[in-house]
């Protein structure tokens, strides 16, 4: 997800979604009323119905919307990446890190509330996610040709689990600065992919080549 996608909302509808995501993540979907969401954006609860049919519609737009944006952002990075597969993979990792650091409530919502979506919306989310995974798998296999498809796919899911762990890393003030955290996550992600490809990790001794070996 690009920084532009994470920028402050400019419309009332976007403001409502941002506050709904925050409140749903903090208190749970059923722990938040329409009036509370309205108060967070300075309008009456009933006024929200001019923008959304209800809380279910907000949740669906949040979860389907972020899946659409991640896939679109990933495709853009692949198209515009140019250069080497390694550079494209770096760009994909950076984009997902932006999402993981700037949209933590959406990660929490996905983990807790995906099953509350209507079947059609939930299937749409899953479809988008599969396409996003396969986009990464193709790039990983280009960057690490020794990886077979199954290994690359497992590595992509593992890296997503790593990057999407940000809601569980403690209070924002307890973490390193955003730049430092982004750099750390990037190194960890590359380390995970390199491990699948059989590359030695940082500090791991490389076996010397012995005569006759």
C-alpha positions as CSV (number, residue, x, y, z in Angstrom):
1,X,0.0,0.0,0.0
2,X,1.5,3.3,-1.0
3,X,1.9,6.3,1.2
4,X,-0.7,8.1,-1.0
5,X,-3.1,5.3,-0.1
6,X,-2.4,5.8,3.6
7,X,-2.8,9.6,3.5
8,X,-5.3,11.4,5.6
9,X,-8.8,11.0,4.3
10,X,-10.2,13.9,2.3
11,X,-13.9,13.0,2.1
12,X,-16.5,12.5,4.8
13,X,-17.0,9.0,3.6
14,X,-13.3,8.2,4.1
15,X,-13.4,9.8,7.5
16,X,-16.2,7.6,8.5
17,X,-14.4,4.5,7.3
18,X,-11.2,5.5,9.1
19,X,-12.9,6.0,12.4
20,X,-15.1,2.9,12.0
21,X,-12.0,0.8,11.4
22,X,-10.3,2.3,14.5
23,X,-13.3,1.7,16.7
24,X,-14.1,-1.7,15.4
25,X,-10.5,-2.8,16.0
26,X,-10.5,-1.3,19.6
27,X,-13.9,-2.6,20.8
28,X,-15.0,-5.2,18.4
29,X,-17.7,-4.9,15.7
30,X,-20.6,-5.5,18.1
31,X,-19.0,-3.2,20.7
32,X,-19.5,-0.1,18.6
33,X,-22.7,1.7,17.8
34,X,-23.6,3.9,14.9
35,X,-23.8,6.9,17.2
36,X,-20.2,6.4,18.4
37,X,-18.9,6.3,14.8
38,X,-20.9,9.4,14.0
39,X,-19.6,11.3,17.1
40,X,-16.0,10.4,16.0
41,X,-16.5,12.3,12.7
42,X,-18.8,15.1,14.1
43,X,-22.1,14.0,12.7
44,X,-25.2,12.3,14.1
45,X,-25.5,8.6,14.1
46,X,-28.5,8.7,11.7
47,X,-26.5,11.0,9.5
48,X,-24.2,8.1,8.7
49,X,-27.0,6.4,6.8
50,X,-26.6,9.1,4.1
51,X,-23.2,7.4,3.4
52,X,-23.7,3.8,4.4
53,X,-26.6,1.4,4.8
54,X,-25.2,0.4,8.2
55,X,-22.2,-1.1,10.1
56,X,-22.2,-4.2,7.9
57,X,-21.8,-2.1,4.8
58,X,-18.9,-0.2,6.5
59,X,-17.1,-3.5,7.4
60,X,-17.5,-4.9,3.9
61,X,-16.1,-1.7,2.3
62,X,-13.2,-1.7,4.7
63,X,-12.2,-5.3,4.1
64,X,-13.0,-5.6,0.4
65,X,-11.5,-2.1,-0.2
66,X,-8.1,-2.9,1.5
67,X,-7.8,-6.1,-0.5
68,X,-8.5,-4.3,-3.7
69,X,-5.9,-1.6,-2.9
70,X,-3.2,-4.1,-1.9
71,X,-3.7,-5.9,-5.2
72,X,-3.8,-2.8,-7.3
73,X,-0.7,-1.4,-5.5
74,X,1.2,-4.7,-6.0
75,X,0.4,-4.7,-9.7
76,X,1.5,-1.2,-10.0
77,X,4.8,-2.0,-8.4
78,X,5.4,-5.0,-10.7
79,X,4.6,-2.9,-13.8
80,X,6.6,0.1,-12.7
81,X,9.4,-1.8,-11.0
82,X,11.7,-2.2,-14.1
83,X,15.2,-3.4,-13.4
84,X,15.7,-6.7,-11.7
85,X,13.3,-9.0,-10.0
86,X,15.1,-8.2,-6.7
87,X,14.1,-4.5,-7.1
88,X,10.5,-5.5,-7.8
89,X,10.5,-7.7,-4.7
90,X,11.9,-4.8,-2.7
91,X,9.1,-2.6,-3.9
92,X,6.4,-5.2,-3.0
93,X,7.9,-5.6,0.5
94,X,8.0,-1.8,1.0
95,X,4.4,-1.4,-0.2
96,X,3.1,-4.1,2.2
97,X,5.2,-2.6,5.1
98,X,3.4,0.7,4.5
99,X,0.1,-1.1,4.9
100,X,1.3,-3.1,7.9
101,X,2.5,0.0,9.8
102,X,-0.1,2.5,8.7
103,X,-3.3,0.4,8.7
104,X,-3.0,-1.8,11.7
105,X,-6.8,-1.6,12.5
106,X,-7.6,-3.2,9.2
107,X,-5.3,-6.1,10.0
108,X,-7.1,-6.6,13.3
109,X,-10.5,-6.3,11.6
110,X,-9.6,-8.9,9.0
111,X,-8.4,-11.4,11.7
112,X,-11.5,-10.9,13.9
113,X,-14.4,-9.9,11.6
114,X,-13.9,-11.5,8.2
115,X,-16.5,-14.2,8.9
116,X,-19.1,-11.5,9.5
117,X,-19.1,-10.5,5.9
118,X,-21.8,-11.7,3.5
119,X,-20.7,-14.8,1.6
120,X,-20.3,-12.8,-1.6
121,X,-18.1,-10.2,0.1
122,X,-16.0,-12.8,1.9
123,X,-15.5,-14.7,-1.3
124,X,-14.4,-11.5,-3.0
125,X,-11.8,-10.8,-0.3
126,X,-10.5,-14.3,-0.6
127,X,-10.3,-14.0,-4.4
128,X,-8.4,-10.8,-4.2
129,X,-6.0,-12.2,-1.6
130,X,-5.2,-15.2,-3.7
131,X,-4.4,-13.0,-6.7
132,X,-2.2,-10.9,-4.4
133,X,-0.3,-14.0,-3.2
134,X,0.2,-15.3,-6.7
135,X,1.6,-11.9,-7.8
136,X,4.2,-12.2,-5.0
137,X,4.9,-15.9,-5.8
138,X,5.8,-15.1,-9.4
139,X,8.2,-12.3,-8.4
140,X,9.8,-14.4,-5.6
141,X,10.5,-17.2,-8.1
142,X,12.1,-14.7,-10.5
143,X,14.2,-13.3,-7.8
144,X,15.1,-16.8,-6.4
145,X,15.0,-19.3,-9.3
146,X,15.9,-22.2,-7.1
147,X,12.6,-21.9,-5.2
148,X,9.9,-24.3,-6.4
149,X,6.4,-23.0,-6.6
150,X,5.1,-24.6,-3.4
151,X,8.1,-23.3,-1.4
152,X,7.7,-19.8,-2.8
153,X,4.0,-19.7,-1.9
154,X,4.7,-21.0,1.6
155,X,7.4,-18.3,2.0
156,X,5.0,-15.6,0.8
157,X,2.3,-16.6,3.3
158,X,5.0,-16.7,6.1
159,X,6.2,-13.2,5.2
160,X,2.7,-11.9,5.2
161,X,2.3,-13.4,8.7
162,X,5.5,-11.6,9.8
163,X,4.6,-8.3,8.3
164,X,1.0,-8.4,9.5
165,X,2.1,-9.0,13.0
166,X,2.4,-5.3,13.6
167,X,-0.9,-5.0,15.7
168,X,0.7,-7.4,18.2
169,X,4.1,-5.6,18.6
170,X,3.0,-3.5,21.5
171,X,2.0,0.1,21.9
172,X,3.3,2.5,19.2
173,X,5.5,4.3,21.7
174,X,7.2,1.0,22.6
175,X,8.4,0.4,19.1
176,X,11.3,1.9,17.2
177,X,10.6,4.9,15.0
178,X,8.6,4.2,11.9
179,X,11.7,4.4,9.6
180,X,13.6,2.0,11.8
181,X,10.7,-0.4,12.1
182,X,10.2,-0.4,8.3
183,X,13.8,-1.1,7.7
184,X,13.8,-4.0,10.3
185,X,10.7,-5.5,8.7
186,X,12.2,-5.3,5.3
187,X,15.4,-7.1,6.4
188,X,13.4,-9.8,8.1
189,X,11.2,-10.3,5.0
190,X,14.3,-10.6,2.7
191,X,15.9,-12.9,5.2
192,X,12.9,-15.2,5.1
193,X,12.9,-15.4,1.3
194,X,16.6,-15.9,1.3
195,X,16.3,-18.8,3.8
196,X,13.9,-20.6,1.5
197,X,16.4,-20.1,-1.4
198,X,19.1,-21.6,0.7
199,X,21.1,-18.4,1.2
200,X,23.1,-18.1,4.5
201,X,21.6,-15.7,7.0
202,X,23.5,-12.8,8.3
203,X,26.3,-14.0,10.6
204,X,25.9,-17.6,9.5
205,X,29.3,-19.1,8.7
206,X,29.7,-20.3,5.1
207,X,31.3,-23.7,4.8
208,X,34.8,-23.6,3.4
209,X,35.3,-25.4,0.2
210,X,37.7,-28.3,0.8
211,X,39.9,-29.9,-1.8
212,X,38.3,-33.0,-3.2
213,X,34.9,-32.1,-1.6
